[in-house]
Amino acid sequence: MAATDIEPANNERTVVTHVDTAEVPSAEWGWSGESRRTFRIAGWIVAFILVAMIIGNHKGLVEDLYLVGFAALIVVILVRDTILRRKPR
């Protein structure tokens, strides 16, 4: 076998995953990928914090527009993700 070939992992127990354990070692013990729920919750928290930052000691309107714009973008992405997840493939 050449030095660039990857040997398949020999698992004593069967792990149901679509990820090769040679590429992602943590998949062998059951964790692989991202938690969509965690990212959705974090997105809503960030959007809320951005809107809450409007209350402050700044006097210009440009800052408010950026805060609301980024918060709205995050909300649109979160709503779109929710709609696409419920739609059958």
Order of alpha helices (4+ residues) and beta strands (2+ residues): alpha-alpha
